[in-house]
Amino acid sequence: MEYSLYPDAKTDTMVGEVSEALDWVLDSCGTKFDGDETNVTLIGHSAGAHLCCLALLKRTKDASRKMPRQFVGMAGVYNIERHFEYERQRGVEHLSTMERAVGGKENFFINSPSAILRAYMLKKNMIFKELVSHVEEIDDTAKFHGDEIPNRAGLMDF
């Protein structure tokens, strides 16, 4: 799928276009292409991974929106603040369009899938801890094979 690029569009427009394209695929695959709308995989790379992930997170707010069966995001920037700091340490933050594409540093959080998920998990975890307050020990330090990549992406910060 195609989406508008910066400077012609900012992240919110790009996410909307990705979501519209996903609507078209999910609505058309069974009727126009004899496909299975329940077996669609959304795949994105780099900025595409970031935009697809944001589109999926925004779609969760509307239960009537169809969702793909799975999502594969490769080499996406899932924590913009962390990535911007990495760029700053390398002295290239002014060359990057990331800050301008999201509309400024004040929008890093709302455009960072890992930050959105972290906030959700913290809220969910608080509810979970209340429900299981009678359990004395919950092992939340377990590490799984493959944790290094999501850890570097900022997905394990909760």
C-alpha positions in Angstrom: 0.0 0.0 0.0 1.0 3.6 -0.5 0.7 6.4 1.9 1.6 10.1 1.7 5.1 11.0 2.8 6.5 13.9 4.8 6.5 16.8 4.1 3.2 16.4 2.1 1.6 14.7 5.2 2.3 14.2 8.9 2.0 11.0 10.8 -1.7 11.2 11.7 -2.6 11.5 7.9 -0.2 8.6 7.1 -1.8 6.4 9.8 -5.3 7.2 8.5 -4.3 6.2 5.0 -2.8 2.9 6.2 -6.0 2.2 8.1 -8.1 3.0 5.1 -6.0 0.7 2.9 -6.4 -2.0 5.5 -10.2 -1.4 5.5 -10.2 -1.9 1.7 -8.2 -5.1 1.9 -10.3 -6.6 4.7 -13.6 -5.6 2.9 -12.4 -6.7 -0.5 -10.4 -9.8 -0.1 -13.3 -12.1 0.2 -15.7 -10.5 -2.2 -13.3 -9.4 -5.0 -10.4 -11.8 -4.7 -11.9 -15.0 -3.2 -9.6 -14.6 -0.2 -10.2 -15.1 3.5 -10.6 -11.9 5.4 -10.0 -13.8 8.7 -6.5 -14.8 7.6 -4.9 -11.4 6.6 -1.4 -10.5 7.8 -0.4 -6.9 8.0 3.3 -6.4 7.4 5.3 -3.2 7.6 9.0 -2.3 7.5 10.7 0.7 9.1 8.3 3.7 8.9 5.7 1.3 7.5 6.0 -0.9 10.6 5.5 2.1 12.8 2.5 3.4 10.9 0.9 0.0 10.7 1.3 -0.5 14.5 -0.2 2.9 15.2 -3.1 2.2 12.8 -3.8 -1.0 14.6 -3.7 0.6 18.0 -6.1 3.3 16.9 -8.5 0.7 15.4 -8.8 -1.0 18.8 -10.8 2.0 20.0 -13.6 1.0 17.6 -14.9 -2.6 18.1 -16.6 -2.5 14.8 -13.3 -2.1 12.9 -12.1 -5.3 11.3 -8.5 -6.4 12.3 -5.9 -8.5 10.5 -5.2 -11.9 12.0 -1.6 -10.9 12.7 0.9 -8.1 12.4 4.6 -8.3 11.6 6.5 -5.1 12.1 10.1 -5.2 11.0 12.7 -2.5 12.1 10.1 0.0 13.1 10.6 2.9 15.4 8.2 2.0 18.2 9.6 4.5 20.8 10.1 7.9 19.1 11.6 9.6 22.1 14.2 6.9 22.5 15.0 6.9 18.8 15.2 10.7 18.8 17.7 10.6 21.7 19.7 8.0 19.8 19.8 10.4 16.8 20.7 13.3 19.1 23.7 11.3 20.5 24.9 10.7 17.0 24.4 14.4 16.1 21.9 13.7 13.3 18.6 14.7 15.0 18.3 17.8 12.8 18.7 15.7 9.6 15.9 13.4 10.7 12.4 14.3 9.7 10.9 12.3 12.6 10.3 15.2 14.9 8.7 17.3 12.2 6.7 14.4 10.8 4.9 13.8 14.1 4.4 17.5 14.7 7.0 18.2 17.4 8.4 16.6 20.5 5.1 17.1 22.3 3.7 14.4 20.0 6.4 11.8 20.6 4.3 9.9 23.2 1.0 9.7 21.2 2.9 8.5 18.1 5.0 5.9 20.0 3.4 2.5 20.0 5.5 1.2 22.9 4.6 4.3 25.0 0.9 3.7 24.3 1.1 0.0 25.1 3.2 0.8 28.2 0.5 3.1 29.5 -2.2 0.6 28.7 -0.2 -2.2 30.4 0.5 -0.1 33.5 -3.2 0.6 33.8 -4.1 -3.0 33.2 -1.4 -4.2 35.6 -2.8 -2.0 38.4 -6.2 -3.6 37.8 -4.6 -7.0 37.7 -2.7 -6.5 40.9 -6.0 -5.4 42.6 -7.7 -8.6 41.4 -4.9 -10.9 42.6 -3.8 -9.0 45.7 -4.2 -12.2 47.7 -1.3 -13.8 45.7 1.9 -13.1 47.6 4.4 -13.5 44.7 4.0 -12.8 41.0 7.2 -13.4 39.0 7.4 -10.3 36.7 11.1 -10.7 36.0 10.9 -13.7 33.7 12.9 -13.3 30.5 12.1 -15.2 27.3 14.1 -16.2 24.3 14.1 -13.2 21.9 13.5 -10.5 24.5 16.5 -8.5 23.4 15.0 -7.1 20.3 11.7 -5.9 21.9 13.8 -4.6 24.8 15.9 -2.4 22.5 12.7 -1.2 20.8 11.3 -0.1 24.2 8.5 -2.7 24.2 9.7 -4.3 27.5 9.7 -1.2 29.6 6.5 -2.1 31.5 
